Amino acid sequence: MSSSITSRAYGRMPDGRAVTEYTLDNGRGLSLSAINLGGIVTALRVPDRHGQPANIVLGLPSLAEYLKPHPHFGTIVGRFANRIAAGRFTLDGVARQLVLNDGPNSLHGGAKGFGTRFWDIVPLTVQEAGGDIAIELRYTSPDGEEGYPGELRATVRYTLSATANTWRIDYSALADRPTVLNLSHHDYFNLAGNAGGSVMDHRLTLPASRYCPVDATLIPTGLADVAGTPFDFRAGTLIGERIRQGHEQLLLAHGYDHNWVLDRSPAHQGLALAARLAHEASGRVMEVHTSEPGVQFYSGNFLDGTLLGSGGASLRQGDGLCLETQHFPDSPNRPDFPSTVMRPSEVFRSATEHRFGIG
């Protein structure tokens, strides 16, 4: 079977703009569907050990449900992925106040972050995609949106490889004034696919010797070693094995909701392994490789059963997990963390690949 890009009408935004769902199929069993609203990935179908594809991301049944508040299912997150303490930072001597939407903090770009915005989607030709299949998503964020300085022109490309079961995300952006930027993607993965259920039986590997402990509002307090703690995933460990231990950090976050500092040399260029996730029953394995210095592992702690997923089941705690490649939370207030400051003379670039296989 050859690769293809198809589309279908998905509904309309409140202002009347038509929303389209694009489906990319690489002809090898991997397919991805995405819509204009938030760049949301509505489905990601991956084959199991028997070659049977199933959707491995949590989602909602319709555009109407995605237009309501939800925990960032499948969205592009920005301008700043993760939390900024008190929604405040100072850049070039100027204090900035962001919209608060997570208790006392700003989360994932504010109340109307990139996951709530309408993105123009352009299917690319095979030549433009370098022999693969891809769509390009484009959004211009005006100066002052959610409190962030500068107009920002963002482009995000979703590419499926024609030769391997790989989904790549390329982020790029330009700003006309100094600003801060931290882009990521907020998919909830469950490698069991249509079978659903908890991800506590998934085996996770994180090549990280340190992580960011957090305070009561989930703002990092610094860095700590993972050795001897439930946060040591350097050897593959079942997610449910230690999640209910009485570690202070697990109690604060109601599970895992922390940034891991990847063990990569500052001189290393290109992509490096950020996570490996395996599900024994289906045989599915996902490796995440990224250019980013960190990954936020979130174990779906706040899914409370009030939302129905696209498969019709109630979504409950631990039904999906996120592996958000990123710079560290609250970086604009932490000069000891890798900088997220972006200047008008710079082009922001970041990339993450999800490589699927059978284990």
N, C-alpha and C positions, 0 to 999 in steps of 0.2 A: 504493500500500500504506500502511496506517495504522500508527502506532507501537504498540508493545506491550511488555509485560514478562511473561516466562514463567519458569518455574522447574522444576528437576529435582533429584532426590536425587543427592548427590555422594559420600556415604559417611558415616562416623561418626568422631568424635574418639576418642582412646584412652579417654576417660571416658564414652563412649556418646552424647554430644551429636550430633544429626544435623546434617550439613553440607549446605547447599543451594547449588546454582549458579543464580544469577539472570541472565537474559539480557535486556538492554534493546536494542530495535531501533527506530530512529527512522523507519523506513519510507523512508529516502532512501539506503540502502546502508550506513549506519553501524550497527554493533552492538557491544555490550560484554557480556562475561560475567564474573561475579565470585562469589567464595565467602566463607563466614563466616571461614574460617581466614585471618587476616592481612589481610582485605579484598582478597585476591589477585585481580588481574585475570587470568583464565585465557585470555582471548582478546579481541582488539580487531580487528574486521573493517572494512576501509576499502576503498572502490572504487578501481580504477586508472583510467587514461585511457579505457579501454573500458567502464567501469562495472562491472567484475568485482571483487567484494569478496574480500579475502584477509586472513588473520590477520597482523598486523604486530608482534606482541609474542611474545617467547620465553616458553615455559612448560614445564611438566612434564606427563606423561601421566595422572597419577592423584593422588588425595588421599594415598595411601601415600607417593608420592615427595615431595609437598610437606611431609609431616610429617617427613621426613629433613632434615638440614642441606643448605642450598642457598644460592646467592648472591643471596637476596632477590628472586627472580623475581616481579615484579608486586605487591609488598607495599606496604602502608602502613608507613612507617618512623618510629619514635619510641620513647621520648619525645624523643630527640635524634637527628635525622638527621645522618649523618656522624660524624666522630671527635672525641673529647674526650681530650686528652693525659693519659696515665697514669690515665685514668678518674677524675680528681680535679678538684674545683673548690670554691671557697669562696663561700658565699652568706650575706649578713648576718652575717659573722663566724664562720659555722659551716662547718667543713671536711666535704666529702662525698666518699665513696669509692664509685664505681660498679663494677659487674661488668666485668671485662676480658674481651674476646672477640676482639681483633684485635692479637695480640702484646702490647705494653705498654699498649695503648689500649682505650678503649671505643668501639664502632662501632654506629651505628643502634639505640641504646637498650640494648645489652647482649646477652648470650647468649639471652635470651628477650624480645626487643623486641616492639613492636606487631605486627610481621609474623608472629609465632608465636602470637598470641592469638586467641581466639574472639570475633568481633564479631557482635552481634545485627544482623540486616538487616531493614529495614522498607521494602517498596515504597510509594512515595508516589502519591497520586492526581494526575491531571493538574492539578487545581486547586491542590493543595499544591506541585506542581512548577512553578507559574506557566505552565502550558500545555505544558511539556516533559515528558519522562519521567525518573524518578529513583528511586534507592534511597538510603536513609539507613543508615549503619553506626554503631553505638554501642558504646563500650567504656569501662568504668570501671577505671582503673589504681589499685590501692591504694597508700596511703602506704608508701614504702620499696621498692616494686617495682624491682628491679635497682639499688637504691641511691638512687633519686630521691625527694626529699621531697614530701609532700603527696599527697592523693587527687586524681586528675585524671579528670574526666568528658569524654571526647572524642567528637565527632560528626564524621563525614566523609560528605559527600553526593556521589554520582556522578550527573551529569545529562547526558543527551544532548538537544541542541536538536532541536526539532521542525521548525525552519525552515532549519537549516544543519548541516553535518557537523562538529559541535563537541562535544567531551567536556570537561566542566567538573568540577573537584574543588573543593569548599568544605570547609575545615577550621574547626572551632570547638572551644573547650575552656574549662572552668572548673576552677579548683583551689581547695582549701580552705586551702592554705599557700603561701608563696612557693616557687617552683620555677623550673626552666629548661625551655624547650620549643622544639622545632624539628621540625615535621612536614613530611614530603615523601612522594613516591611513587617506587617503584623499578622502573619498567618498562624492559625491554630492547627497544628498537625496532629493527626491520629493515623498511624500507619496501618491500623486494622481496617481502615477504609469503611465501606458501607456497613461492616459488622458493628462498628461503633464501640461504645463502652469506654472504660477508663484507660488512660495512658500509663497507669502505674506499672504495667507489665512491659513497658518499653525500656530498652537498655540504652543508656546515654553515656557518651564519652565526651569530655571537654578537656582539650589540651591546655589547661590553665592551672598554674601553681598559686595564683592569688585571685581574690574576688573583692568586691566592695561591700563590706557590712553597711547596714542602713540604720537610720533612726526610726522613731515611731511613725513618721510620715513617709518612709521609704526613700529618704535622701541619703546618699552615701556619706559615711563618716570618715572614710579613708580607705586603706587597703589592708588586707589580712591574708595570711597563708591559709590554704585549704587543708594542709596536712593535718590529719587527726580529727577532722570535722566532717559533718554530713555534706559538705560542699566540695569534697574531693571526688571528682569524676574523671580523674586522669586514667583510671582503669574503668572499663565499661561497667556500669552499675545500674541495676533496676531502679527506676525512679521511685517506686513505692517502698524500696528497701529501708530508707532512713528518713522519709519525709515526715513521719510522726514522732521522731525523736524530740526530746524536750530542749533542743538547742534554742537559745534566745533568738537567734536570727530567723529560725523557722517559725517561731511563735509570733514575731513581729509581722512577718509577711504572710502568715497563714499558709506557709509552704515555701516554695522557691519563687523569688521575684527579685533577682540580683544580677548584677553585672559581673561577668568573669573576665579577667585580664588575660588575654591569650599569650601563650609562651611563644612569641615570635620576636626575632631580632629586629631592632629598629631599622637596621640596614636592609632587611628583607623586602624585596619588591615583589609586587604581584599578589596572587592569592595564596592563602595559607589555610590549613584545616582549622575550623572553628568548632565543629561539633560532628559527632557521628551518632545517629539514632537507628536502632534496630528493633524489629518486632518479629519474634521467633515464629509465632503462629502463621503469619502470612509470608514470612521470608523477606519482607521489604526492608531495605536499608537506605537511609538517606545520609549522605555526607554534605556538610555545609562548608564551603570554602569562601574566604572573604579577604578583601584588602583592608578591612577595619581592624582596630586594635582590641575590640571587645565584643562580647555577645551577652545579651540579656536572656537568661533562661527563666521563663515564667511558666509555672505548672498549672495554670488555669484555675487559680485559687478562688477567684471571685465569680465564677460561673455558678449561678444559684438556682437553676431550674426554671427561671421565669421566661426564658426564650426558647422557642421551638426552632430547631435547625432545619436546613434544607431537606433533610431526609425524613422530617416529621417527628423526630424524637426530641424530648426535653434535654437541653444542654445543662449538664451539672458539673460540679467541681471535679476537675481532673479529666474531663472528657477530651481535652485538647491541650497542647503545650506550644509555647512560642519560643523561637530561637532567633532573636532580633540582633543582627549584626549592626554594630554601632560604635561611636565614640562614647565615652563614659557619661552617665547621668550627672547633671549639675556642673558640667565642665566649664561653663562661662564664669562660675564662681570658684573654680579650683585651678589655680595656676600650676599645681603639681600634676594635673591630668593633661593628656594630649589636647592641644588647642583645637577649638571648633570655630575660631574666628576666621572669617572670610573677607577678603579685600576685593575691591572692584577690579584690580589687575589680575586676579586669580580665576581659574576655572576649577570649580569643585568637581572631583570625580571620585566615584566609589563603585565597587562591584562585588556581587555575591553570587555564587553558584550553588545550586542544589543538585547534587549528583545522586541519581537513584540506581539501585542495583538489587541483587538478591544475595542474602547471606545464608 
